[in-house]
Amino acid sequence: MPELAEPAYADELRTVPLTDVLMLDRIDRDLFRSVHRFEVDRALYGGQVLAQALLACGETVDRQRLPHSLHGYFLRKGDGARPVIFRVENDRDGGTYSARRVVAQQDGEVIFSMSASFRTPAVGEEHTASEVVPLAPPQRCPAVTPDPELALQVRVQDWSGPEKFFPARFWVRPNCPLPQNDSLLHAAAIAYMSDFSTGLRRTVGSEVLGPSIDHSLWFHHLPRWDDWIFVDLGRGVSAGKRGWYSGTVVDGSRIVASLAQEMVYSDRR
């Protein structure tokens, strides 16, 4: 089987570069505003507000400290054509850890809230319960574009089932190179990607997949996203009109991050 051509960053998706999508203006010490606005009427992608909330928190922390976890709640639908205001609260700066809370607002209403924790990088023993090995390189996996405005390049290895509800294992990279010396931006880009599966709206039986309601992400290693990374989404649970799943983000042979997310379901009309 011949090798597929490696897609260039600008050729596979005609989207705004991820670095531009995530850009923030600092309008006060703990107050930030998103810069990019979409020219079409569309809902705000949850991964975008998640990533920008992490960036806003990180801008209030000593740059030697990097994010290691975040826990967020999606409270209202955001408008992609309007700016978002991020208000950061400093809960604590300890000897090793820094804790922050942030709310994202539009029209004076909170659309998203999040807690994030940062720490000074440290070296310790490493143990992984299981190894994740991709079965095929990204060049041999078909590309998928769930949303033309999504600033990602995605190549799917396996779907969750024959109905292709959402990708279970896939390769992904940003649609532009990220600055080499900005670990906070790399972490935010991974956070942006971690909400990717909700870009595919599908039905399950008599129910329709709705928006995310909460999202958690843990960074196990220094956040770096220089090329393709592999995402493995595990089996989930669906009950009480809520669906939950978890997954891992793999770079080479290392699990660099873990995620968990919950979404709502509604009756199909």
Backbone as numpy.savetxt, mean C-alpha at the origin, in Angstrom:
# Nx Ny Nz CAx CAy CAz Cx Cy Cz
10.03 -21.79 -24.42 9.18 -20.59 -24.42 10.06 -19.35 -24.42
9.91 -18.43 -25.35 10.77 -17.26 -25.41 10.52 -16.31 -24.25
11.57 -15.57 -23.85 11.44 -14.59 -22.79 10.55 -13.42 -23.25
9.71 -12.94 -22.35 8.93 -11.75 -22.65 9.80 -10.52 -22.44
9.59 -9.50 -23.23 10.38 -8.29 -23.09 10.09 -7.63 -21.75
11.14 -7.14 -21.10 10.98 -6.43 -19.84 10.35 -5.07 -20.11
9.19 -4.77 -19.49 8.52 -3.49 -19.76 9.30 -2.32 -19.19
9.36 -1.24 -19.94 9.96 -0.02 -19.43 9.00 0.65 -18.47
9.54 1.43 -17.55 8.69 2.07 -16.56 7.58 2.88 -17.21
7.91 3.67 -18.22 6.93 4.60 -18.79 6.02 3.97 -19.83
6.33 2.75 -20.28 5.61 2.20 -21.42 4.39 1.37 -21.03
4.49 0.65 -19.91 3.41 -0.28 -19.60 2.16 0.42 -19.10
2.32 1.47 -18.32 1.18 2.20 -17.80 1.36 3.69 -18.05
0.36 4.32 -18.61 0.43 5.76 -18.85 -0.19 6.48 -17.66
0.53 6.53 -16.59 0.02 7.11 -15.37 0.98 8.16 -14.85
0.50 8.94 -13.89 1.36 9.90 -13.20 2.38 9.13 -12.37
3.66 9.53 -12.37 4.65 8.81 -11.57 4.25 8.73 -10.10
4.53 7.61 -9.48 4.14 7.41 -8.09 4.74 8.49 -7.19
5.97 8.91 -7.48 6.59 9.94 -6.66 5.79 11.24 -6.69
5.13 11.55 -7.80 4.29 12.74 -7.89 2.95 12.52 -7.19
2.39 11.33 -7.31 1.11 11.03 -6.68 1.19 11.19 -5.16
2.33 10.78 -4.57 2.47 10.77 -3.11 2.95 12.10 -2.53
3.26 13.08 -3.35 3.87 14.32 -2.88 2.97 15.07 -1.90
3.58 15.65 -0.86 2.87 16.43 0.14 3.47 17.82 0.26
2.63 18.79 0.59 3.07 20.12 1.00 2.98 20.21 2.52
4.03 20.74 3.14 3.98 20.97 4.58 3.45 22.38 4.81
2.29 22.51 5.42 1.68 23.83 5.60 1.77 24.32 7.04
2.19 23.48 7.95 2.50 23.86 9.33 3.34 22.74 9.93
3.72 22.88 11.20 4.64 21.90 11.79 4.11 20.48 11.68
2.84 20.26 12.01 2.24 18.93 12.00 1.06 18.84 11.05
1.05 19.70 10.02 -0.07 19.77 9.10 0.44 19.68 7.66
-0.16 18.77 6.88 0.30 18.52 5.51 -0.91 18.47 4.58
-0.64 18.70 3.28 -1.69 18.68 2.27 -1.19 17.94 1.04
-2.04 17.07 0.48 -1.67 16.36 -0.74 -1.59 17.34 -1.90
-0.76 17.01 -2.88 -0.52 17.89 -4.03 -1.26 17.41 -5.27
-1.12 16.13 -5.60 -1.69 15.61 -6.85 -3.21 15.48 -6.75
-3.89 15.90 -7.80 -5.33 15.72 -7.91 -5.63 15.07 -9.27
-6.57 14.14 -9.28 -6.96 13.49 -10.52 -7.93 14.38 -11.29
-7.81 14.38 -12.59 -8.63 15.26 -13.44 -9.98 14.65 -13.76
-10.20 13.42 -13.35 -11.49 12.78 -13.60 -12.16 12.51 -12.26
-13.48 12.33 -12.32 -14.25 12.05 -11.11 -13.99 10.61 -10.69
-13.29 10.43 -9.58 -12.97 9.08 -9.11 -12.79 9.10 -7.60
-13.05 7.96 -6.98 -12.81 7.84 -5.55 -11.31 7.83 -5.28
-10.93 8.29 -4.12 -9.53 8.29 -3.72 -9.10 6.86 -3.41
-8.05 6.39 -4.06 -7.52 5.05 -3.81 -7.03 4.97 -2.36
-7.48 3.96 -1.64 -7.12 3.84 -0.23 -5.63 3.77 0.02
-4.90 3.09 -0.88 -3.46 2.99 -0.70 -2.76 4.33 -0.76
-3.36 5.28 -1.51 -2.75 6.60 -1.61 -2.84 7.34 -0.28
-4.03 7.37 0.32 -4.17 8.09 1.59 -3.39 7.39 2.69
-3.30 6.07 2.65 -2.51 5.30 3.60 -1.03 5.69 3.50
-0.52 5.72 2.27 0.89 6.05 2.06 1.20 7.49 2.44
0.31 8.41 2.08 0.57 9.81 2.40 0.45 10.08 3.90
-0.43 9.36 4.58 -0.50 9.47 6.04 0.80 9.02 6.67
1.40 7.94 6.14 2.68 7.47 6.66 3.78 8.49 6.38
3.78 9.09 5.20 4.77 10.12 4.89 4.63 11.31 5.83
3.40 11.74 6.08 3.19 12.87 6.98 3.72 12.57 8.37
3.43 11.38 8.88 3.97 10.99 10.20 5.49 10.98 10.18
6.06 10.40 9.13 7.51 10.28 9.04 8.22 11.62 9.00
7.56 12.63 8.45 8.17 13.96 8.38 8.28 14.62 9.75
7.58 14.09 10.75 7.65 14.65 12.10 8.56 13.84 13.02
9.23 12.83 12.46 10.08 11.92 13.23 11.53 12.11 12.81
12.46 11.90 13.72 13.89 11.90 13.39 14.11 10.98 12.19
14.77 11.47 11.15 14.90 10.70 9.91 15.74 9.45 10.08
16.43 9.29 11.20 17.14 8.04 11.47 16.17 6.93 11.87
14.95 7.29 12.24 13.96 6.31 12.62 13.03 6.03 11.45
12.77 4.75 11.21 11.98 4.33 10.06 10.73 3.61 10.52
9.66 3.64 9.72 8.42 2.97 10.12 8.60 1.47 10.22
8.02 0.89 11.27 8.02 -0.58 11.36 6.60 -1.13 11.41
5.59 -0.28 11.70 4.22 -0.77 11.66 3.25 0.39 11.53
2.07 0.07 11.00 0.98 1.04 10.92 -0.35 0.29 10.98
-1.35 0.98 11.52 -2.68 0.41 11.67 -3.69 1.51 11.36
-4.46 1.34 10.29 -5.33 2.41 9.84 -6.78 1.97 9.66
-7.69 2.96 9.70 -9.12 2.74 9.49 -9.63 3.68 8.41
-10.27 3.11 7.40 -10.91 3.89 6.34 -12.33 4.21 6.80
-12.64 5.50 6.99 -13.88 5.91 7.62 -14.91 6.48 6.65
-14.44 7.17 5.62 -15.34 7.74 4.62 -14.68 7.65 3.25
-15.50 7.68 2.23 -15.00 7.69 0.85 -14.30 9.01 0.57
-13.09 8.94 0.01 -12.35 10.14 -0.36 -12.59 10.52 -1.80
-12.38 11.81 -2.11 -12.55 12.34 -3.45 -11.18 12.55 -4.07
-10.88 11.81 -5.14 -9.57 11.89 -5.77 -9.28 13.20 -6.46
-10.29 14.02 -6.72 -10.10 15.29 -7.42 -9.84 16.45 -6.46
-9.80 16.17 -5.15 -9.64 17.23 -4.17 -8.47 16.92 -3.25
-7.83 17.95 -2.68 -6.70 17.71 -1.78 -7.16 17.10 -0.46
-6.23 16.44 0.20 -6.47 15.84 1.52 -5.56 16.54 2.52
-6.10 16.86 3.69 -5.33 17.46 4.76 -4.96 16.38 5.77
-3.68 16.32 6.15 -3.20 15.34 7.12 -2.73 16.07 8.38
-3.33 15.72 9.52 -2.99 16.34 10.79 -2.34 15.28 11.69
-1.09 15.51 12.08 -0.29 14.52 12.82 -0.25 14.89 14.30
-0.40 13.89 15.16 -0.24 14.05 16.61 0.98 13.26 17.07
1.81 13.90 17.88 3.01 13.25 18.43 2.65 12.62 19.77
2.54 11.29 19.80 2.19 10.61 21.04 3.41 10.41 21.94
4.57 10.08 21.33 5.74 9.82 22.15 6.98 9.71 21.28
8.10 10.25 21.78 9.43 10.01 21.25 10.26 9.41 22.37
10.49 8.10 22.31 11.29 7.43 23.33 12.74 7.29 22.90
13.48 6.49 23.65 14.88 6.30 23.33 15.10 5.54 22.03
14.14 4.69 21.66 14.26 3.87 20.45 13.07 4.02 19.52
11.88 4.19 20.09 10.65 4.21 19.30 10.01 5.60 19.31
9.30 5.90 18.22 8.47 7.10 18.12 7.07 6.67 17.68
6.05 7.21 18.34 4.66 6.86 18.02 3.93 8.10 17.52
3.17 7.93 16.45 2.41 9.03 15.87 0.98 8.58 15.56
0.06 9.55 15.59 -1.30 9.35 15.10 -1.58 10.41 14.05
-2.39 10.06 13.07 -2.69 11.01 11.99 -4.13 10.82 11.55
-4.78 11.93 11.22 -6.10 11.87 10.58 -6.00 12.54 9.23
-6.71 12.00 8.25 -6.81 12.59 6.91 -8.20 13.16 6.75
-8.30 14.41 6.29 -9.58 15.10 6.24 -9.86 15.68 4.86
-11.14 15.65 4.51 -11.69 16.39 3.37 -13.00 17.01 3.80
-13.24 18.26 3.43 -14.47 18.96 3.83 -14.65 18.99 5.34
-13.54 19.02 6.08 -13.63 19.08 7.53 -14.01 17.77 8.19
-14.17 16.69 7.39 -14.52 15.38 7.95 -13.35 14.42 7.81
-13.19 13.58 8.82 -12.11 12.60 8.81 -12.49 11.45 7.88
-11.65 11.19 6.89 -11.89 10.07 5.97 -11.02 8.87 6.32
-9.95 9.09 7.12 -9.01 8.02 7.43 -8.27 8.39 8.70
-8.02 7.41 9.57 -7.20 7.63 10.75 -6.19 6.50 10.87
-5.03 6.79 11.46 -3.96 5.79 11.50 -3.03 6.03 12.67
-2.52 4.96 13.24 -1.42 5.00 14.19 -0.21 4.39 13.51
0.96 4.98 13.72 2.19 4.47 13.11 3.31 4.51 14.14
4.20 3.54 14.05 5.33 3.46 14.97 6.62 3.41 14.17
7.63 4.11 14.68 8.95 4.21 14.03 10.01 3.79 15.04
11.11 3.25 14.54 12.20 2.92 15.45 13.54 3.07 14.76
14.57 3.21 15.57 15.93 3.25 15.06 16.29 1.86 14.55
16.81 1.71 13.33 17.15 0.38 12.81 18.10 -0.37 13.74
17.89 -1.67 13.85 18.72 -2.52 14.70 18.94 -3.85 13.99
20.02 -4.51 14.34 20.36 -5.81 13.76 20.13 -6.88 14.81
19.41 -7.94 14.47 19.15 -9.04 15.38 19.02 -10.34 14.62
18.79 -11.43 15.35 18.62 -12.73 14.71 17.37 -12.73 13.84
17.42 -13.51 12.75 16.30 -13.57 11.82 15.77 -15.00 11.72
14.46 -15.12 11.83 13.79 -16.41 11.69 12.53 -16.21 10.86
12.29 -17.09 9.92 11.09 -17.05 9.09 10.42 -18.41 9.15
9.12 -18.42 9.46 8.42 -19.68 9.63 8.33 -20.46 8.33
8.19 -19.79 7.21 8.08 -20.48 5.93 8.72 -19.63 4.85
9.22 -20.28 3.83 9.87 -19.59 2.72 8.91 -19.47 1.56
8.87 -18.29 0.97 8.01 -18.06 -0.18 8.89 -17.99 -1.42
8.64 -18.87 -2.36 9.46 -18.93 -3.57 8.56 -18.69 -4.78
8.74 -17.59 -5.50 7.96 -17.38 -6.73 8.18 -18.51 -7.73
7.13 -18.93 -8.42 7.23 -20.02 -9.38 7.67 -19.56 -10.75
7.52 -18.28 -11.04 7.89 -17.76 -12.36 8.38 -16.33 -12.20
9.35 -15.92 -13.02 9.82 -14.53 -12.96 8.76 -13.59 -13.50
8.85 -12.30 -13.19 7.81 -11.37 -13.66 7.67 -11.32 -15.17
8.77 -11.52 -15.88 8.72 -11.46 -17.34 7.83 -12.53 -17.93
7.56 -13.61 -17.19 6.74 -14.71 -17.70 5.30 -14.66 -17.17
4.96 -13.62 -16.43 3.63 -13.50 -15.86 2.84 -12.42 -16.61
1.56 -12.64 -16.87 0.77 -11.64 -17.61 0.54 -10.37 -16.80
0.58 -9.25 -17.50 0.34 -7.96 -16.87 -1.16 -7.76 -16.66
-1.50 -7.03 -15.59 -2.89 -6.69 -15.33 -2.94 -5.22 -14.92
-3.99 -4.53 -15.39 -4.17 -3.11 -15.07 -5.57 -2.92 -14.54
-5.79 -3.04 -13.21 -7.13 -2.91 -12.67 -7.67 -1.50 -12.68
-6.80 -0.51 -12.68 -7.20 0.89 -12.62 -6.18 1.70 -13.41
-6.60 2.41 -14.46 -5.62 3.13 -15.28 -4.90 4.24 -14.53
-5.42 4.66 -13.35 -4.77 5.70 -12.58 -3.82 5.14 -11.53
-3.78 3.82 -11.37 -2.94 3.21 -10.35 -1.48 3.27 -10.78
-0.62 3.83 -9.96 0.78 4.06 -10.32 1.64 2.84 -10.03
1.20 1.68 -10.51 1.92 0.43 -10.30 1.97 -0.37 -11.59
2.97 -1.22 -11.70 3.02 -2.23 -12.74 2.87 -3.59 -12.06
1.91 -4.38 -12.52 1.55 -5.62 -11.85 1.58 -6.76 -12.85
2.18 -7.87 -12.44 2.20 -9.09 -13.25 1.79 -10.25 -12.36
0.69 -10.91 -12.72 0.04 -11.89 -11.85 0.56 -13.29 -12.13
0.95 -13.97 -11.06 1.36 -15.37 -11.17 0.18 -16.31 -10.94
-0.61 -16.06 -9.87 -1.77 -16.90 -9.54 -2.92 -16.01 -9.10
-4.14 -16.42 -9.47 -5.33 -15.75 -9.00 -5.91 -16.52 -7.83
-6.82 -15.88 -7.09 -7.39 -16.50 -5.90 -8.30 -17.68 -6.24
-8.77 -17.75 -7.49 -9.64 -18.84 -7.92 -9.95 -18.70 -9.39
-10.70 -19.61 -9.95 -11.01 -19.55 -11.38 -11.79 -18.31 -11.78
-12.53 -17.72 -10.83 -13.29 -16.51 -11.16 -12.40 -15.27 -11.14
-11.11 -15.43 -10.79 -10.14 -14.32 -10.77 -10.66 -13.16 -9.92
-11.04 -13.51 -8.69 -11.58 -12.52 -7.76 -10.54 -11.45 -7.45
-9.32 -11.85 -7.06 -8.19 -10.93 -6.95 -6.91 -11.74 -7.03
-5.78 -11.11 -7.38 -4.53 -11.86 -7.48 -4.11 -12.42 -6.12
-3.74 -13.69 -6.09 -3.26 -14.30 -4.85 -1.74 -14.18 -4.74
-1.05 -14.25 -5.88 0.41 -14.09 -5.91 0.76 -13.26 -7.14
1.53 -12.21 -6.92 1.83 -11.34 -8.05 3.13 -10.58 -7.82
3.72 -10.17 -8.93 4.89 -9.29 -8.93 4.41 -7.85 -9.10
5.09 -6.92 -8.48 4.66 -5.53 -8.58 5.86 -4.61 -8.39
5.82 -3.47 -9.09 6.82 -2.44 -8.88 6.18 -1.09 -9.18
6.73 -0.01 -8.64 6.17 1.32 -8.94 6.37 1.65 -10.41
5.59 2.59 -10.93 5.68 2.93 -12.35 6.80 3.92 -12.65
7.67 4.16 -11.67 8.84 5.02 -11.86 9.89 4.62 -10.84
11.16 4.89 -11.10 12.18 4.61 -10.09 11.98 5.49 -8.86
12.27 4.94 -7.68 12.20 5.71 -6.44 13.59 6.22 -6.07
13.70 7.40 -5.43 15.00 7.92 -5.02 15.74 6.91 -4.13
17.01 6.74 -4.38 17.78 5.73 -3.66 17.94 6.04 -2.18
17.99 7.31 -1.83 18.37 7.70 -0.46 17.18 8.11 0.40
15.97 7.67 0.07 14.78 8.07 0.81 14.01 6.83 1.27
14.43 6.26 2.41 13.80 5.04 2.91 12.35 5.26 3.31
12.03 6.46 3.79 10.64 6.75 4.16 9.74 6.68 2.94
10.19 7.22 1.81 9.39 7.17 0.58 9.24 5.73 0.10
10.29 4.92 0.22 10.19 3.51 -0.16 9.14 2.81 0.69
9.14 3.11 2.01 8.13 2.50 2.88 6.73 2.95 2.48
6.57 4.24 2.17 5.26 4.75 1.76 4.81 4.12 0.45
5.74 3.88 -0.47 5.39 3.25 -1.74 4.90 1.82 -1.52
5.53 1.09 -0.60 5.08 -0.27 -0.28 3.69 -0.21 0.37
3.47 0.80 1.22 2.14 0.97 1.82 1.10 1.25 0.74
1.44 2.09 -0.23 0.55 2.38 -1.37 0.17 1.09 -2.08
1.15 0.25 -2.33 0.92 -1.01 -3.03 0.09 -1.99 -2.20
0.22 -1.95 -0.88 -0.37 -2.99 -0.03 -1.90 -3.01 -0.07
-2.53 -1.97 -0.59 -3.99 -1.91 -0.73 -4.43 -2.29 -2.14
-3.51 -2.82 -2.94 -3.74 -3.03 -4.37 -4.95 -3.91 -4.66
-5.16 -4.98 -3.91 -6.19 -5.95 -4.29 -7.58 -5.34 -4.29
-7.79 -4.25 -3.52 -9.12 -3.64 -3.51 -9.41 -2.88 -4.79
-8.41 -2.76 -5.67 -8.65 -2.13 -6.96 -9.48 -2.99 -7.90
-9.67 -4.25 -7.53 -10.49 -5.16 -8.33 -11.82 -5.37 -7.63
-12.87 -4.84 -8.18 -14.20 -4.97 -7.58 -14.91 -6.17 -8.20
-15.21 -7.16 -7.39 -15.80 -8.39 -7.89 -16.97 -8.80 -7.00
-17.78 -9.73 -7.48 -18.86 -10.30 -6.70 -18.48 -11.69 -6.23
-18.97 -12.07 -5.06 -18.78 -13.40 -4.51 -20.14 -13.95 -4.15
-20.62 -14.92 -4.93 -21.95 -15.44 -4.69 -22.97 -14.34 -4.85
-23.74 -14.09 -3.78 -24.78 -13.06 -3.82 -24.30 -11.74 -3.24
-22.98 -11.62 -2.96 -22.47 -10.42 -2.31 -21.46 -9.70 -3.20
-21.31 -8.40 -2.93 -20.41 -7.55 -3.69 -19.31 -7.06 -2.75
-18.07 -7.16 -3.20 -16.95 -6.67 -2.41 -17.00 -5.15 -2.34
-16.96 -4.61 -1.15 -17.00 -3.17 -0.94 -15.62 -2.63 -0.57
-15.58 -1.47 0.07 -14.30 -0.82 0.37 -13.59 -1.45 1.56
-12.32 -1.10 1.72 -11.56 -1.49 2.91 -12.12 -0.76 4.12
-12.05 -1.41 5.27 -12.42 -0.73 6.51 -11.24 -0.60 7.46
-10.30 -1.53 7.41 -9.09 -1.35 8.20 -7.92 -2.07 7.54
-6.72 -1.65 7.91 -5.51 -2.10 7.20 -4.33 -2.02 8.17
-3.51 -3.07 8.17 -2.29 -3.09 8.99 -1.11 -3.52 8.13
0.06 -2.97 8.45 1.27 -3.27 7.70 2.45 -3.25 8.66
3.32 -4.26 8.53 4.53 -4.35 9.35 5.74 -4.45 8.44
6.77 -3.66 8.72 8.03 -3.74 7.98 9.03 -4.52 8.82
9.58 -5.60 8.24 10.54 -6.43 8.97 11.98 -6.07 8.65
12.20 -5.43 7.52 13.54 -5.04 7.08 13.51 -3.60 6.60
14.68 -3.03 6.41 14.79 -1.67 5.89 14.00 -1.57 4.60
13.04 -0.64 4.53 12.20 -0.55 3.32 13.02 -0.15 2.09
13.07 -1.05 1.11 13.70 -0.76 -0.17 12.83 -1.35 -1.27
12.59 -0.56 -2.31 11.80 -1.06 -3.43 12.44 -0.56 -4.71
13.46 -1.27 -5.16 14.24 -0.85 -6.31 13.80 -1.51 -7.62
13.05 -2.60 -7.53 12.61 -3.31 -8.73 11.39 -4.14 -8.36
11.16 -5.23 -9.10 10.02 -6.09 -8.82 10.12 -6.71 -7.43
9.00 -6.72 -6.70 8.88 -7.50 -5.48 7.68 -8.42 -5.63
7.65 -9.47 -4.82 6.64 -10.51 -4.95 5.70 -10.44 -3.75
4.40 -10.50 -4.02 3.39 -10.44 -2.96 2.63 -11.76 -2.94
2.52 -12.36 -1.76 1.82 -13.62 -1.57 0.69 -13.39 -0.58
-0.55 -13.41 -1.07 -1.71 -13.20 -0.21 -2.26 -14.54 0.25
-2.34 -14.72 1.57 -2.80 -15.99 2.11 -4.31 -16.11 2.08
-4.79 -17.25 2.56 -6.23 -17.46 2.62 -6.85 -16.51 3.64
-8.08 -16.16 3.36 -8.76 -15.22 4.24 -9.99 -15.82 4.90
-10.77 -14.95 5.54 -11.99 -15.34 6.22 -13.10 -14.39 5.79
-14.26 -14.93 5.46 -15.42 -14.12 5.11 -16.55 -14.48 6.05
-17.03 -13.50 6.82 -18.11 -13.74 7.77 -18.68 -12.40 8.19
-19.99 -12.39 8.50 -20.62 -11.19 9.01 -20.52 -10.01 8.06
-20.53 -10.28 6.75 -20.39 -9.26 5.71 -19.06 -8.52 5.80
-18.04 -9.21 6.30 -16.68 -8.69 6.30 -15.75 -9.77 5.77
-14.77 -9.33 5.00 -13.76 -10.25 4.49 -12.39 -9.83 4.98
-11.59 -10.77 5.44 -10.27 -10.49 6.00 -9.24 -11.38 5.30
-8.06 -10.82 5.02 -6.97 -11.63 4.49 -5.65 -11.04 4.96
-4.59 -11.84 4.85 -3.25 -11.39 5.19 -2.31 -11.77 4.06
-1.10 -11.25 4.11 -0.14 -11.54 3.06 1.27 -11.14 3.43
2.22 -11.50 2.58 3.61 -11.17 2.79 4.18 -10.51 1.53
5.14 -9.64 1.73 5.85 -8.96 0.65 7.27 -9.50 0.65
7.70 -10.06 -0.49 8.96 -10.79 -0.55 9.91 -10.10 -1.53
11.13 -9.88 -1.09 12.19 -9.33 -1.94 13.33 -10.34 -1.96
13.50 -11.00 -3.09 14.49 -12.08 -3.16 13.98 -13.26 -2.34
14.72 -13.64 -1.31 14.32 -14.75 -0.45 13.86 -14.25 0.92
13.73 -12.94 1.11 13.38 -12.39 2.41 11.95 -11.84 2.41
11.23 -12.12 3.48 9.95 -11.47 3.70 10.25 -10.11 4.32
10.00 -9.04 3.56 10.37 -7.70 4.02 9.21 -7.00 4.72
7.97 -7.45 4.48 6.82 -6.82 5.11 5.67 -7.82 5.15
4.75 -7.60 6.09 3.52 -8.40 6.20 2.34 -7.45 6.26
1.19 -7.90 5.77 0.01 -7.04 5.74 -1.22 -7.83 6.14
-2.22 -7.10 6.61 -3.54 -7.67 6.88 -4.57 -6.61 6.58
-5.70 -7.03 6.01 -6.71 -6.06 5.60 -8.10 -6.67 5.74
-9.07 -5.80 6.04 -10.46 -6.23 6.15 -11.31 -5.34 5.25
-12.28 -5.95 4.57 -13.18 -5.23 3.67 -14.61 -5.60 4.01
-15.53 -4.79 3.51 -16.95 -5.07 3.76 -17.58 -5.66 2.51
-18.65 -6.44 2.72 -19.44 -6.99 1.65 -20.86 -6.45 1.77
-21.56 -6.36 0.65 -22.96 -5.95 0.66 -23.74 -6.87 -0.27
-25.04 -6.92 -0.09 -25.88 -7.77 -0.94 -25.88 -7.23 -2.36
-25.78 -8.13 -3.33 -25.80 -7.72 -4.74 -27.21 -7.30 -5.12
-27.33 -6.11 -5.70 -28.63 -5.58 -6.09 -28.97 -5.99 -7.52
